[in-house]
Amino acid sequence: MYCNRVKMTTDQRSFYLITNRIVGGSFVLGDVEKEKLRHLMFAGTERLSYRIWDYVIMGNHYHAVIEIPEANAMARDELIERWQRYYRLPSLVDPGDDALEGFRQRIHNVSLAVSNFQQRFTQWYNKRNGRWGRLFGGRFDSVIVDRYGSLAKMMAYVTLNPVRAEIVADPAEYRWCGYGERMAKGRLQEENTELPALLAHELGLSTVEVDGNEATVMNVLWTRFRAYLLGHTADRSGIDRRQVADVLNKENRALALTWSQRLMLKVRFASKGVAVGSKEFVEDVLRQHGAALGYKREHRPEEARAWDETYCLRKHQRWIG
């Protein structure tokens, strides 16, 4: 069953956690395929209007943290350049204001961004392997993310995928993820310089640390983010009794979950929550999109025991067996 999802309007900057799997859960993404999918993800940012803040590509699925900028923030000259690249037209062609405005709304769309690189990858993969038909199992999952309250959590969730799969012990060792690229002294995007301000609250960065010299700020950011990641992986044998009791919700059941089971709280919560963030953020999404979500009963933000002071629109208990 598909998870209900909504998109923010184009007059505001919005962030999404995107997830999709290969049909049947097949592990068909080898090194060559991962590299091609990564290339196509980033290549689309030159024609459409989105940014990839983080990503991971696994053997049978991928995750990406994608931003759709405010549509009206794009200058006309840049819009024309993207229109020319998108339609592969000569650089002297100007489509006119009406066509440009329609194009502006079209490219500021997370569905177009994701379907574009998925379709291109499917075409490449099918041609290379002599197959036909869809490659991804269904429409992608999309969760709206509160950029000032949950972006670091979503990035940590994405980054820890190869750790959860026991492929690597340290996510810095995994080639096909944003964190691995950054730790290899590469840069995911030039807009990395915006991340300290976006992650300051979650990572406990002070104003002085955020506003300092760029090189120093980036060093502090990744040092703090790495500590944040290790905090999610260090307690494999520990038990958070409040969290466990809330999830099990049954009398006389032993309060014992494995590390992987407790991580599943975060996995399902992150990828199926519709909207993830502060209580106020989720309430605002509910006000704007409650009708589109088709809720027949009254809904309210559901707190995640997996993460303190974090809420979503779907109860996460149901996914724990």
Secondary structure, 3 states (H helix, E strand, C coil): CCCCCCCCCCCCCEEEEEEEEEHHHCCCCCHHHHHHHHHHHHHHHHCCCCEEEEEEECCCEEEEEEEECCHHHCCHHHHHHHHHHHHCCCCCCCCCHHHHHHHHHHHCCHHHHHHHHHHHHHHHHHHHHCCCCCCECCCCEEEEECCCCCHHHHHHHHHCHHHHCCCCCCHHHCCCEHHHHHHCCCCCCHHHHHHHHHHHHHHCCCHHHHCCCHHHHHHHHHHHHHHHHHHHHCCCCCCCHHHHHHHHCCCCCCCCCCHHHHHHHHHHHHHHCCEEECHHHHHHHHHHHHHHHCCCCCCCCEECCCCCCCEECCCCHHHCC
